[in-house]
């Protein structure tokens, strides 16, 4: 299947919200337990949040299929914080993460960011490492979810731009 990387449009917002939840629930289950998945998904932004982020200066790169339907995306903030990288479960392992990371790196350079940094999940960590990011440390933290406090972790990672 052929994919294109293109800029975010307002019409993409519902699809991005939906594919994020699908990725967390299905792909996330490869490395995280049910309570962790439920807590992570509960923090997921709805469609309106994507619009607000784009209007606030964040760059959102979208991978779209042959029908121009979003199947993956990445969001980088003006200061170089790589906040989101998600791929729909039906489109994983097709090189989309690498393409989106490269596209966002180009955008971050244009924005003048001196570095890119992120908090990568167990699942995203290998893609970031292949793109030249270094692990700074593991981040263990807790998410309040319902009556529970759920322990979870990710990795602080960084790539210096020259």
Number of C-alpha atoms within 10 A of each C-alpha: 6 8 19 14 18 16 14 21 13 13 11 18 17 17 15 26 17 16 20 25 22 18 21 23 19 14 19 22 14 11 11 19 11 11 15 23 20 16 20 20 18 14 11 14 14 15 17 12 14 22 19 12 15 17 11 11 13 23 22 25 24 30 23 20 16 10 8 14 14 26 23 27 28 24 23 26 23 18 16 26 18 25 15 16 25 25 26 21 18 13 15 15 10 13 11 25 22 15 19 23 22 13 19 23 21 12 20 24 16 10 16 13 18 14 17 22 23 22 22 24 20 15 17 17 20 13 17 23 15 11 16 13 19 17 18 12 11 15 14 10 11 14 16 13 16 10 6 11 14 17 13 18 17 18 19 18 21 21 19 13 13 7
